[in-house]
Amino acid sequence: MLEEVLGALRPEDNGIYVDGTFGAGGYTRAILESADCTVYAIDRDPEAYARAVSMAKDFKDKLIPLHGCFGDMKTLLSTQGVTQVDGIVLDIGVSSIQLATAERGFSFQKDGPLDMRMSKEGPSAADVVNTASEKEIAHIIFTYGEERASRQIAKRIIAAREAGPIKTTLQLADIIHSVLPQKPQLRTDTATKTFQALRIHVNDEMGELERALDAAEELLPSQGRLAVVTFHSLEDWRVKNFLKQRAGAMGNNSRHLPARQDVQPPTFTVVETGGRKASLRETDINPRARSARLRYGIRTEAPAWKATSYQEGARHA
C-alpha cells in the first residue's frame, strides 16, 4: 500500500520521519524519494537492519538505521537527540522476506527450524510448543490465532512431543493437519492460524504495537501524521480503538450515568474512519495485500494522554 501510505503521510522537505518496520525498505525509499527529508529506519531483525545500513549509502545523512523494536522508538530516537518527528509509518506483522526464508521458521511452505523470532533472540516457537503446558498452548492459539480448534490442537501437540521434540515447521503443520485436514476448496491452509498465533506470541507483537502507538502520540507534534498498515483483525482493532479513543469517538459516557468530567481532549483527528484497503491493482500483483488495511490519524495540539487501556475496548466497537 505504498501509494496509500505516502498519501496519508505526505512527506515534506526538511521533515523527520520514522519507518518503524523497515523490512525491505520500500516505505523508507519512497519517503526519501518523495521529499528532501530524513528517515529514521527501525527494525529488530538483524538482517533487515543490515539492509537499512546498506541502503543508507544511497541517501547520505538522510537515512539513519536504528536496530531495535519499534515499540521502543522513543528511546531509540532519544539516543539520536530526536524528541519530535513529523510522521510515523508502521507496517505490522511479518515481512515477505521473513516468510520466504525457510531458515527463519515463519512459514510451513518449506521445511525449516521452528523459530519465528524476528530479533533472533529469546525463546523460539519450538521452545513454546515443547515446554508450555497444554492450557498455555491452547490459550496462545485461541487468543492470537482465533482458532476454534485450539484445545484439540494443543492436546495433539502435547501428545506428539512425548515421542520427541517438535523441531521443524512441517512437523508442526502435520500435527495441526491431523486435527484440521486441509481441503482443496480452502483458500487458506488450516495451519495458518496456529502459526500466526505462535509468531505473535514469540515476538510480543500486540504489546509492541500498543507501546508504539503510545510512543507515536508523544513524538508527533500538531499536524504530525501516523500511518499504520495491518494484516489481520487483532492488529486492526487495536489501531482502530486507539485512534477512536484518541479522537474522542469511543462513547465513554453512558446516558444512565452522570457525565464524566475527566474526558481528555482529542489528540488525533481521524479523516477516514473505516480505514483504507489495498487497490485491486495491488492485490492482483500481491495477493497478500488483500488483507491489508491502512488507518491513519493527524495529531492535534492536545497533550499526549497517559497510556490507557484502549486495547481493552470492545473488539468490534
PADRENSE-333430 format. One record per residue (C-alpha): y, z, x; residue in three letters. Coordinates in nm, 4 decimals. Layout:
N
<<Y, Z, X>, ALA>
...
***
This chain:
317
<<0.0000, 0.0000, 0.0000>, MET>
<<0.2311, -0.0886, 0.2850>, LEU>
<<0.4986, -0.2669, 0.0813>, GLU>
<<0.4998, 0.0055, -0.1837>, GLU>
<<0.5323, 0.2815, 0.0766>, VAL>
<<0.8218, 0.1061, 0.2514>, LEU>
<<0.9896, 0.0636, -0.0853>, GLY>
<<0.9561, 0.4354, -0.1543>, ALA>
<<1.0563, 0.5461, 0.1958>, LEU>
<<1.3442, 0.2988, 0.2500>, ARG>
<<1.3754, 0.3377, 0.6301>, PRO>
<<1.7322, 0.3183, 0.7615>, GLU>
<<1.8858, 0.2674, 1.1040>, ASP>
<<1.9167, 0.5907, 1.3057>, ASN>
<<1.6783, 0.7658, 1.0674>, GLY>
<<1.3993, 1.0013, 1.1722>, ILE>
<<1.0627, 0.9591, 1.0008>, TYR>
<<0.7212, 1.1220, 1.0130>, VAL>
<<0.3921, 0.9390, 0.9732>, ASP>
<<0.1689, 1.2399, 0.9210>, GLY>
<<-0.1539, 1.0390, 0.9218>, THR>
<<-0.1169, 0.7774, 1.1951>, PHE>
<<-0.4723, 0.6363, 1.1746>, GLY>
<<-0.4497, 0.2737, 1.2845>, ALA>
<<-0.0708, 0.2867, 1.2910>, GLY>
<<0.0066, 0.0442, 1.0095>, GLY>
<<0.2743, 0.2547, 0.8437>, TYR>
<<0.4315, 0.3561, 1.1743>, THR>
<<0.4615, -0.0028, 1.2951>, ARG>
<<0.6033, -0.1209, 0.9625>, ALA>
<<0.8661, 0.1559, 0.9576>, ILE>
<<0.9753, 0.0854, 1.3147>, LEU>
<<0.9955, -0.2883, 1.2498>, GLU>
<<1.1987, -0.2420, 0.9307>, SER>
<<1.4810, -0.0332, 1.0824>, ALA>
<<1.6202, 0.0863, 1.4157>, ASP>
<<1.4781, 0.4339, 1.3703>, CYS>
<<1.2478, 0.6946, 1.5257>, THR>
<<0.8963, 0.7807, 1.4068>, VAL>
<<0.7002, 1.0929, 1.4939>, TYR>
<<0.3355, 0.9951, 1.4505>, ALA>
<<0.0903, 1.2794, 1.3887>, ILE>
<<-0.2882, 1.2703, 1.3932>, ASP>
<<-0.5528, 1.5314, 1.4725>, ARG>
<<-0.8138, 1.2677, 1.5545>, ASP>
<<-0.8050, 1.2270, 1.9357>, PRO>
<<-0.8940, 0.8575, 1.9026>, GLU>
<<-0.6051, 0.7963, 1.6606>, ALA>
<<-0.3705, 0.9909, 1.8856>, TYR>
<<-0.4740, 0.7687, 2.1776>, ALA>
<<-0.3904, 0.4622, 1.9666>, ARG>
<<-0.0472, 0.6106, 1.8941>, ALA>
<<0.0124, 0.6692, 2.2655>, VAL>
<<-0.0811, 0.3067, 2.3335>, SER>
<<0.1429, 0.1744, 2.0539>, MET>
<<0.4333, 0.3830, 2.1816>, ALA>
<<0.4564, 0.1451, 2.4781>, LYS>
<<0.5739, -0.1250, 2.2352>, ASP>
<<0.8524, 0.0957, 2.0942>, PHE>
<<1.0191, 0.2655, 2.3877>, LYS>
<<1.1566, 0.6083, 2.2904>, ASP>
<<1.1226, 0.5211, 1.9206>, LYS>
<<0.7611, 0.6246, 1.8647>, LEU>
<<0.6689, 0.9800, 1.9589>, ILE>
<<0.2968, 1.0627, 1.9184>, PRO>
<<0.2034, 1.4222, 1.8296>, LEU>
<<-0.1553, 1.5488, 1.8457>, HIS>
<<-0.2298, 1.7925, 1.5654>, GLY>
<<-0.2700, 1.8461, 1.1924>, CYS>
<<-0.0074, 1.7099, 0.9549>, PHE>
<<-0.0129, 2.0439, 0.7740>, GLY>
<<0.1412, 2.1842, 1.0929>, ASP>
<<0.4132, 1.9178, 1.1088>, MET>
<<0.6968, 2.1710, 1.1000>, LYS>
<<0.5622, 2.3458, 1.4101>, THR>
<<0.4750, 2.0193, 1.5845>, LEU>
<<0.8230, 1.8806, 1.5249>, LEU>
<<0.9888, 2.2028, 1.6402>, SER>
<<0.8325, 2.1510, 1.9839>, THR>
<<1.0405, 1.8322, 1.9976>, GLN>
<<1.3564, 2.0082, 1.8836>, GLY>
<<1.3375, 1.8432, 1.5398>, VAL>
<<1.4119, 2.0559, 1.2328>, THR>
<<1.5047, 1.7847, 0.9834>, GLN>
<<1.3767, 1.4341, 0.9075>, VAL>
<<1.4792, 1.1578, 0.6689>, ASP>
<<1.1384, 1.0600, 0.5394>, GLY>
<<0.7715, 1.1555, 0.5494>, ILE>
<<0.4670, 0.9437, 0.4650>, VAL>
<<0.1150, 1.0808, 0.4219>, LEU>
<<-0.1946, 0.8662, 0.3649>, ASP>
<<-0.4545, 1.1245, 0.2692>, ILE>
<<-0.8253, 1.1226, 0.3468>, GLY>
<<-1.0494, 0.9395, 0.5891>, VAL>
<<-0.9346, 0.6215, 0.7644>, SER>
<<-1.1134, 0.2882, 0.7557>, SER>
<<-1.1714, 0.3135, 1.1308>, ILE>
<<-1.3397, 0.6518, 1.0932>, GLN>
<<-1.5591, 0.5193, 0.8130>, LEU>
<<-1.6598, 0.2161, 1.0169>, ALA>
<<-1.7599, 0.4186, 1.3232>, THR>
<<-2.1180, 0.5364, 1.2701>, ALA>
<<-2.0940, 0.7907, 1.5529>, GLU>
<<-1.8302, 0.9849, 1.3584>, ARG>
<<-2.0727, 1.0535, 1.0724>, GLY>
<<-1.8334, 0.9919, 0.7824>, PHE>
<<-2.0376, 0.7171, 0.6183>, SER>
<<-2.4022, 0.6591, 0.5336>, PHE>
<<-2.3754, 0.2792, 0.5503>, GLN>
<<-2.5138, 0.3099, 0.9034>, LYS>
<<-2.7133, 0.5956, 1.0500>, ASP>
<<-2.5239, 0.8364, 1.2710>, GLY>
<<-2.4879, 1.2045, 1.3552>, PRO>
<<-2.3885, 1.4164, 1.0552>, LEU>
<<-2.0488, 1.5093, 1.1981>, ASP>
<<-1.7407, 1.4263, 0.9822>, MET>
<<-1.4926, 1.6243, 1.1957>, ARG>
<<-1.1590, 1.4458, 1.2159>, MET>
<<-1.0487, 1.6538, 1.5137>, SER>
<<-1.3956, 1.6550, 1.6755>, LYS>
<<-1.3643, 2.0351, 1.6870>, GLU>
<<-1.5121, 2.3194, 1.4840>, GLY>
<<-1.8218, 2.3274, 1.2595>, PRO>
<<-1.9627, 1.9875, 1.1644>, SER>
<<-2.1149, 1.8716, 0.8364>, ALA>
<<-2.4562, 1.9258, 0.9952>, ALA>
<<-2.3638, 2.2879, 1.0627>, ASP>
<<-2.2734, 2.3310, 0.6961>, VAL>
<<-2.5879, 2.1782, 0.5448>, VAL>
<<-2.8147, 2.3583, 0.7920>, ASN>
<<-2.6624, 2.7076, 0.7788>, THR>
<<-2.4788, 2.7570, 0.4485>, ALA>
<<-2.6539, 2.9187, 0.1547>, SER>
<<-2.7735, 2.7180, -0.1434>, GLU>
<<-2.4941, 2.8696, -0.3533>, LYS>
<<-2.2296, 2.7801, -0.0936>, GLU>
<<-2.3522, 2.4212, -0.0612>, ILE>
<<-2.3606, 2.3760, -0.4396>, ALA>
<<-2.0067, 2.5141, -0.4646>, HIS>
<<-1.8764, 2.2740, -0.1990>, ILE>
<<-2.0405, 1.9720, -0.3603>, ILE>
<<-1.9205, 2.0606, -0.7092>, PHE>
<<-1.5659, 2.1669, -0.6112>, THR>
<<-1.4804, 1.8856, -0.3708>, TYR>
<<-1.7129, 1.6130, -0.4961>, GLY>
<<-1.7012, 1.6849, -0.8696>, GLU>
<<-2.0747, 1.6210, -0.8611>, GLU>
<<-2.2572, 1.7425, -1.1726>, ARG>
<<-2.5897, 1.7463, -0.9904>, ALA>
<<-2.4533, 1.9778, -0.7197>, SER>
<<-2.7090, 2.2536, -0.7781>, ARG>
<<-3.0053, 2.0164, -0.7680>, GLN>
<<-2.8748, 1.8517, -0.4506>, ILE>
<<-2.8151, 2.1897, -0.2840>, ALA>
<<-3.1650, 2.3025, -0.3782>, LYS>
<<-3.3152, 1.9842, -0.2316>, ARG>
<<-3.1100, 2.0273, 0.0904>, ILE>
<<-3.2412, 2.3816, 0.1357>, ILE>
<<-3.5989, 2.2620, 0.0837>, ALA>
<<-3.5568, 1.9703, 0.3246>, ALA>
<<-3.4105, 2.1781, 0.6069>, ARG>
<<-3.7150, 2.4086, 0.6014>, GLU>
<<-3.9078, 2.1208, 0.7582>, ALA>
<<-3.6426, 2.0781, 1.0288>, GLY>
<<-3.2663, 2.0470, 1.0704>, PRO>
<<-3.0799, 1.7711, 0.8872>, ILE>
<<-2.9104, 1.5835, 1.1700>, LYS>
<<-2.8113, 1.2349, 1.0532>, THR>
<<-2.6181, 1.0697, 0.7739>, THR>
<<-2.9160, 0.8718, 0.6467>, LEU>
<<-3.1284, 1.1865, 0.6371>, GLN>
<<-2.8772, 1.3496, 0.4068>, LEU>
<<-2.8297, 1.0334, 0.1996>, ALA>
<<-3.2060, 1.0107, 0.1445>, ASP>
<<-3.2119, 1.3718, 0.0250>, ILE>
<<-2.9334, 1.3022, -0.2227>, ILE>
<<-3.1028, 0.9823, -0.3411>, HIS>
<<-3.4180, 1.1827, -0.4105>, SER>
<<-3.2135, 1.3694, -0.6734>, VAL>
<<-2.9919, 1.0800, -0.7813>, LEU>
<<-3.1747, 0.7495, -0.7272>, PRO>
<<-2.9465, 0.4576, -0.6554>, GLN>
<<-2.9450, 0.1926, -0.9275>, LYS>
<<-2.8436, -0.1722, -0.8740>, PRO>
<<-2.5880, -0.1645, -1.1566>, GLN>
<<-2.3939, 0.1242, -0.9983>, LEU>
<<-2.0874, 0.0112, -0.8032>, ARG>
<<-2.0655, 0.3405, -0.6113>, THR>
<<-2.3548, 0.4920, -0.4187>, ASP>
<<-2.4808, 0.8175, -0.5700>, THR>
<<-2.4436, 0.9920, -0.2305>, ALA>
<<-2.0699, 0.9226, -0.2156>, THR>
<<-1.9512, 1.2364, -0.3948>, LYS>
<<-2.1574, 1.4697, -0.1776>, THR>
<<-2.0398, 1.3044, 0.1434>, PHE>
<<-1.6802, 1.3254, 0.0198>, GLN>
<<-1.7222, 1.6936, -0.0603>, ALA>
<<-1.8635, 1.7819, 0.2809>, LEU>
<<-1.5901, 1.5864, 0.4588>, ARG>
<<-1.3147, 1.7583, 0.2616>, ILE>
<<-1.4681, 2.0995, 0.3288>, HIS>
<<-1.5282, 2.0423, 0.7002>, VAL>
<<-1.1684, 1.9284, 0.7541>, ASN>
<<-0.9996, 2.1643, 0.5046>, ASP>
<<-0.8302, 1.8573, 0.3604>, GLU>
<<-0.6957, 2.0259, 0.0474>, MET>
<<-0.5452, 2.3130, 0.2429>, GLY>
<<-0.3998, 2.0661, 0.4899>, GLU>
<<-0.2362, 1.8675, 0.2091>, LEU>
<<-0.0893, 2.1773, 0.0459>, GLU>
<<0.0585, 2.3003, 0.3741>, ARG>
<<0.2036, 1.9557, 0.4407>, ALA>
<<0.3739, 1.9353, 0.1016>, LEU>
<<0.5400, 2.2737, 0.1550>, ASP>
<<0.6453, 2.1710, 0.5075>, ALA>
<<0.7896, 1.8428, 0.3814>, ALA>
<<1.0049, 2.0303, 0.1311>, GLU>
<<1.1541, 2.2334, 0.4172>, GLU>
<<1.2015, 1.9420, 0.6574>, LEU>
<<1.3669, 1.6931, 0.4222>, LEU>
<<1.7443, 1.7101, 0.3570>, PRO>
<<1.9194, 1.5915, 0.0427>, SER>
<<1.8132, 1.2301, -0.0281>, GLN>
<<1.5206, 1.2617, 0.2120>, GLY>
<<1.2060, 1.0912, 0.0850>, ARG>
<<0.8427, 1.1997, 0.0642>, LEU>
<<0.5749, 0.9335, 0.0002>, ALA>
<<0.2088, 1.0286, -0.0412>, VAL>
<<-0.0865, 0.7924, -0.0884>, VAL>
<<-0.4037, 0.9492, -0.2288>, THR>
<<-0.7507, 0.8069, -0.2879>, PHE>
<<-0.9162, 1.0451, -0.5324>, HIS>
<<-0.8227, 1.2799, -0.8137>, SER>
<<-0.8482, 1.6033, -0.6142>, LEU>
<<-0.5725, 1.4864, -0.3824>, GLU>
<<-0.3697, 1.3173, -0.6511>, ASP>
<<-0.3425, 1.6122, -0.8890>, TRP>
<<-0.2197, 1.8361, -0.6071>, ARG>
<<0.0557, 1.5907, -0.5180>, VAL>
<<0.1316, 1.5299, -0.8852>, LYS>
<<0.1572, 1.9014, -0.9662>, ASN>
<<0.3651, 1.9725, -0.6562>, PHE>
<<0.6216, 1.7083, -0.7459>, LEU>
<<0.6202, 1.8030, -1.1157>, LYS>
<<0.6798, 2.1672, -1.0344>, GLN>
<<0.9458, 2.0983, -0.7733>, ARG>
<<1.1160, 1.8575, -1.0151>, ALA>
<<1.1241, 2.1307, -1.2812>, GLY>
<<0.8842, 1.9488, -1.5118>, ALA>
<<0.5902, 2.1904, -1.5262>, MET>
<<0.6969, 2.3598, -1.8505>, GLY>
<<0.6887, 2.7153, -1.7171>, ASN>
<<0.8463, 2.8654, -2.0264>, ASN>
<<0.6478, 2.9399, -2.3432>, SER>
<<0.8120, 2.9452, -2.6852>, ARG>
<<0.6134, 3.2636, -2.7538>, HIS>
<<0.7681, 3.4473, -2.4576>, LEU>
<<1.1240, 3.5317, -2.3516>, PRO>
<<1.2838, 3.2601, -2.1375>, ALA>
<<1.2213, 3.3162, -1.7685>, ARG>
<<1.5254, 3.3999, -1.5623>, GLN>
<<1.3706, 3.3276, -1.2215>, ASP>
<<1.3354, 2.9492, -1.2565>, VAL>
<<1.4356, 2.7869, -0.9293>, GLN>
<<1.6474, 2.4717, -0.9117>, PRO>
<<1.4531, 2.1453, -0.8613>, PRO>
<<1.4037, 2.0412, -0.5007>, THR>
<<1.2783, 1.6897, -0.5772>, PHE>
<<1.3645, 1.4075, -0.8124>, THR>
<<1.0683, 1.2006, -0.9279>, VAL>
<<1.1593, 0.8470, -1.0324>, VAL>
<<0.8122, 0.7168, -1.1251>, GLU>
<<0.6201, 0.9981, -1.2924>, THR>
<<0.2947, 0.8044, -1.3265>, GLY>
<<0.2643, 0.7081, -0.9643>, GLY>
<<0.2065, 0.3561, -0.8415>, ARG>
<<-0.1225, 0.1712, -0.7888>, LYS>
<<-0.2030, -0.0996, -0.5389>, ALA>
<<-0.1345, -0.4572, -0.6393>, SER>
<<-0.4134, -0.6927, -0.7450>, LEU>
<<-0.3417, -0.8977, -0.4353>, ARG>
<<-0.4108, -0.5980, -0.2129>, GLU>
<<-0.7217, -0.4823, -0.3987>, THR>
<<-0.8673, -0.8329, -0.3659>, ASP>
<<-0.8258, -0.8084, 0.0119>, ILE>
<<-0.9087, -0.4383, 0.0429>, ASN>
<<-1.1394, -0.3075, -0.2339>, PRO>
<<-1.0876, 0.0495, -0.1118>, ARG>
<<-0.7261, 0.0259, -0.2319>, ALA>
<<-0.8477, 0.0199, -0.5936>, ARG>
<<-0.8460, 0.3997, -0.5962>, SER>
<<-0.5161, 0.4387, -0.4093>, ALA>
<<-0.2157, 0.5894, -0.5834>, ARG>
<<0.1332, 0.6344, -0.4402>, LEU>
<<0.3580, 0.9181, -0.5547>, ARG>
<<0.6990, 0.9845, -0.4075>, TYR>
<<0.9913, 1.2167, -0.4506>, GLY>
<<1.3546, 1.2266, -0.3391>, ILE>
<<1.4855, 1.5572, -0.2056>, ARG>
<<1.7736, 1.7314, -0.3829>, THR>
<<2.0280, 1.9710, -0.2296>, GLU>
<<1.8457, 2.2809, -0.3600>, ALA>
<<1.6901, 2.5153, -0.1019>, PRO>
<<1.3153, 2.4946, -0.0493>, ALA>
<<1.1003, 2.7179, -0.2659>, TRP>
<<0.8649, 2.9666, -0.1139>, LYS>
<<0.5072, 2.8371, -0.1012>, ALA>
<<0.3698, 2.8770, -0.4521>, THR>
<<0.0528, 2.8219, -0.6481>, SER>
<<0.1320, 2.4739, -0.7775>, TYR>
<<-0.2224, 2.3774, -0.6785>, GLN>
<<-0.3476, 2.6162, -0.9444>, GLU>
<<-0.1702, 2.4266, -1.2188>, GLY>
<<-0.3622, 2.2590, -1.4977>, ALA>
<<-0.5862, 1.9925, -1.3474>, ARG>
<<-0.4678, 1.7197, -1.5808>, HIS>
<<-0.1211, 1.8562, -1.6571>, ALA>
***
